[in-house]
Amino acid sequence: MLLENLCNASGPSGYEGDVREIIKSEIKNYVDEIKVDRMGNIVAHKIGNGKKVVVDAHMDEVGFIITAYNEDGTLKFTSLGGINNKVVPCNIVSIGKNKIPGVIGLKPIHLQSKKEREENVPISKCCIDIGAKSKEEVRDLVSIGEYVVFTTQFGYFGEGLMKGKAFDDRIGCAVLIELLKENYNCDLYTVFNVQEEVGRRGAYVSAFDIKPDVAIAIEGTVCADMPNIEEHLMVTEIGKGPAISIMDSGSIYNPNNFSEIKNIADGNNIPYQIRKSTAGSNDAGSFVSSTVGAEVAAVAVPCRYIHSAISVCSVEDYENTIKLVREYLKAM
């Protein structure tokens, strides 16, 4: 399955190569031109008339990078992207192209002081254990600068739910691939960008290269429909449909595009929800602030437990996101 292959692949910020090859293979029969730029972004073009439209998703996931060796054979590391320190310890990880298995170690609770048990554990206090017994042994197996990802495998559970890693934003990549299977009147670019999790770096390059009239970011977004969450923090809810954004820290979304997307959803009986937060950002912020700018919009699939070792989302929300963006593009 497309989404399963994308989510199980390793591709933290700056190391998106495996994901890039999957996407290139999937889209080659649906586009007129495929280009990979110097940053590693995939720019896929379906030549058409009318407005120049970009539909964007990012290939990278949050992960880690090896920074040093410890004398006992464990590894020091730091994050690639915004990972909450609380979700890091005691996870199984995979290191580099050779997929060396490791465990993120933490001092057991029995040996922690009262203060340590009450405090958040910084990444600097953790290590990755690959079973090596010395600094010399681990040097032969792992190089400084190798990437690290969680090993969570994609799967289904419950009633119509999916679980896996990297839903932010492999789920957006899967949406783009499905969109390419149909034709539209606009001049369409689907752009799979790199390094979004470390500052939307890839999208800046794409934005200056393409200079679109309209840019639509497709994301996996924060979902907080769980116990003990205050009402005002219910950003999105699983099963309520794709989330349409009005504003975030990178963009104020074009009100006309926002209204058009809502009208398309209403006219086609596609459920949707308004994203009830202005926190966070996505690649749209790069498109709106490049050259002469672009009209931007964002549509996202709600995902629980985002930026951790595992996320959860609804199959229907994913499918309805494809339907909504597809109908919006057709309406152009």
Summary of the structure (lengths in Angstrom):
residues: 332
radius of gyration: 20.4
end to end distance: 30.0
largest distance: 66.5
contacts: 1197
relative contact order: 0.19
helix: 31%
strand: 28%
